[in-house]
Amino acid sequence: MNRIMVMITLSDNGIETIKSNPELPKKEMEFVARWKEEGFLESFFISVSKKDAVLNFKNLDESTTKGLIEVLPYFPYMAKIEYHNLNKQF
């Protein structure tokens, strides 16, 4: 079963901006919750530092996944985004 794993690292300045605006995390999590509800976000991990995140999508192609990431409120604060196409073994 194909998956796309997205690994995100926020910029240091971005983290400070996000911390100073409590509405940004709420808006970000609304997207994550909706994607989970719609069934194409399989899992979501945030590092303890809150600087890194990993999202695992299913039943989407890479182009669609990139489009979803680009509409996130945190997108302007992302320093690094990696997309990995995977085959789930178990």
N, C-alpha and C positions, 0 to 999 in steps of 0.2 A: 504494500500500500504506500503510495507516494506521499511525502510530506515536504514542507518547506520550513526550515528552521531559520528564524531571523534573529541575529545577535546584534544588539544595539548598545552603544556606549554613549553616554551624554557628555557634553563638554563641561569643563569645570565652571565656566561662566554660566552655562545653561542650568546647572544644578542650583546655583545661587539664585538665578531668576525664578526657577520653579519653586524653590523654598520660600521666596518672598511673595509669591502669588498663590494663595491657597485654592483659588478657583481652577488653576491649571491641572493639578492632580485629579480633581473631581471630574473635569471634562475628559481627561485622558482615560480614566477608569470607566466612564460611560461607554466609550468605544470598545474597550476590552470586554466589558460585560455584554454588550450587544453582539459582538462577534462570537462570544461563547454561546450565547443564547441561539444565534443563528446556525450554530453547529460547525463552523469552519475554523475556529480557534480551539485547538485541542488542549494546549497547556500554555501557561504563562508563569515565568519565573522572574523575580527581581532580586538582585544581589543585596546583601546586607547593607552595603554602602548606598544603595539606591542609584548607583551610577550606571549599572549594567542591567540589561533585561534580555530574556530569551523568550521568543514566542514561537510556538509550533502550530503551523496551519495545515489543514488537510483539505483535500478536494478543491484546491485552487492552483492555478498556474503562477509562475514567478511574476509575470507582468501584473496580474491582478493583485498579488500580494504586495508588490512594490507600490501600487496605487493606494492600497489601504494604509500602508505605513506613512505615505506622504501626506495623508489628511489628518494624521494625529496632531494634537495640540503641541506635543513635545518635539515634533519633527524639526522645527527650526533650531533646536538645542542639541540635536544629535550630532556627535563628532564622528561616529563611525557606525556604519550599517553593513552587515554581512548577510548574504542570502545563501543558504545551502540546500540544495535539492537532495532529499534522502529517500531511501526505500525502507519502510518499517519492516523489521524482521520478526519481531514479537512484541 
